[in-house]
Amino acid sequence: MKLLLWLSCFLLLLSGCRLLEDKVAINEKSTVVYQKVATTHAEAKRLGNVLLSYGYFNTIDKRTVYLNKKENQYQVTFIINKELFLSDKENLVQGFKVWQDWLREYAFGYSPTLVIIADEQKHTLYKIDGTSTLQHP
């Protein structure tokens, strides 16, 4: 009986976590996952369309970007291969700084925007907040 109760609670918790986020498919290869408590479907779609129009999303490479918002700051997490990042960190960070500027302007109407570069396990490799110089976590 206790096992059944424990399993029921676990499944309820697990389904609750999934209810907190949703996905927007931009095309067959490109997805924006967004936190429903903090952001909207429309914001995720707008982000995806900007990423598509500027060439980050395409129909060749499978890519997922994560969107959240904390304390009125949008947070966009890009997943990148850690070895690739470490091998060309300076150039990649400069490139993502450009993305941060574009997203702040075109996706979020000049709202504060944090770009997070993360590895495949979503561990933060670098943060770019756009309010100062580049930041390491």
C-alpha positions in Angstrom: 0.0 0.0 0.0 2.8 2.4 0.9 4.5 1.6 -2.4 1.4 2.4 -4.3 1.0 5.7 -2.5 4.6 6.5 -3.1 4.4 5.7 -6.8 1.2 7.8 -7.2 2.9 10.8 -5.6 6.0 10.3 -7.8 3.9 10.1 -11.0 1.9 13.2 -10.0 5.1 15.1 -9.3 6.6 14.0 -12.6 3.5 15.0 -14.6 3.4 18.3 -12.8 7.0 19.1 -13.9 6.0 18.4 -17.5 3.1 20.7 -17.1 5.4 23.6 -16.3 7.0 23.6 -19.8 5.8 23.4 -23.3 7.4 23.3 -26.8 6.9 25.3 -30.0 8.0 23.6 -33.2 9.4 26.2 -35.5 10.0 23.6 -38.3 10.7 19.9 -38.4 14.2 20.4 -36.9 13.9 23.4 -34.6 12.2 23.7 -31.3 11.8 26.3 -28.5 11.0 24.8 -25.1 9.5 27.5 -22.8 8.6 27.7 -19.1 4.8 28.2 -19.1 4.8 29.9 -15.7 7.2 32.7 -16.8 6.8 32.9 -20.6 4.1 32.5 -23.2 3.6 30.5 -26.4 3.7 33.8 -28.3 7.0 34.8 -26.9 8.5 31.3 -27.6 7.2 31.5 -31.2 8.6 35.0 -31.7 12.0 33.8 -30.4 11.9 30.9 -32.8 11.0 33.0 -35.7 13.9 35.4 -35.0 16.3 32.5 -34.7 14.9 31.1 -38.0 15.1 34.4 -39.9 18.7 34.9 -38.7 19.8 31.4 -39.7 20.3 29.7 -36.3 17.3 27.5 -36.9 17.3 25.7 -40.2 15.9 22.5 -41.8 19.2 20.6 -41.7 20.4 20.8 -38.0 18.3 19.6 -35.1 18.4 22.4 -32.5 16.5 23.2 -29.4 16.6 26.5 -27.5 15.2 27.0 -24.0 13.3 30.1 -22.9 12.6 31.3 -19.4 12.1 34.6 -17.7 13.2 35.6 -14.2 12.9 39.0 -12.6 11.8 40.6 -15.9 14.9 39.2 -17.7 14.4 36.8 -20.6 16.8 33.8 -20.4 17.6 32.0 -23.6 19.7 28.8 -23.3 21.6 27.6 -26.4 22.8 24.0 -26.2 26.3 23.5 -27.7 28.8 20.7 -27.8 31.2 21.4 -24.9 34.4 20.3 -26.8 33.4 22.6 -29.7 32.9 25.5 -27.3 36.2 25.0 -25.5 38.1 24.7 -28.8 36.9 28.1 -30.1 35.5 29.8 -27.0 36.5 33.4 -27.8 34.9 33.4 -31.3 31.8 31.5 -30.1 31.3 33.9 -27.2 31.6 36.9 -29.5 29.1 35.3 -31.9 26.6 34.7 -29.1 27.0 38.3 -28.0 25.7 39.3 -31.4 22.8 36.8 -30.9 22.1 38.4 -27.5 21.8 41.8 -29.0 19.5 40.6 -31.8 17.3 38.7 -29.5 17.0 41.6 -27.1 16.0 43.9 -29.9 13.9 41.7 -32.3 12.4 38.9 -30.0 12.0 40.8 -26.8 11.5 44.5 -27.6 14.7 45.7 -25.9 13.8 43.9 -22.6 16.8 42.6 -20.6 18.0 39.3 -22.1 20.5 36.8 -20.8 22.0 34.3 -23.2 23.2 31.1 -21.6 25.6 28.8 -23.5 25.2 25.3 -22.1 26.4 21.8 -22.8 24.3 18.8 -23.8 23.4 18.2 -20.1 22.3 21.8 -19.7 25.3 22.7 -17.5 26.1 26.4 -18.0 29.4 27.1 -19.9 29.0 30.9 -20.2 26.5 33.7 -19.6 26.1 36.9 -21.7 23.8 39.4 -20.1 24.2 42.3 -22.4 24.4 44.9 -19.6 28.1 44.7 -19.1 31.1 42.8 -20.4 30.9 39.1 -21.0 30.6 37.0 -17.9 31.7 33.6 -16.9 29.3 31.8 -14.6 
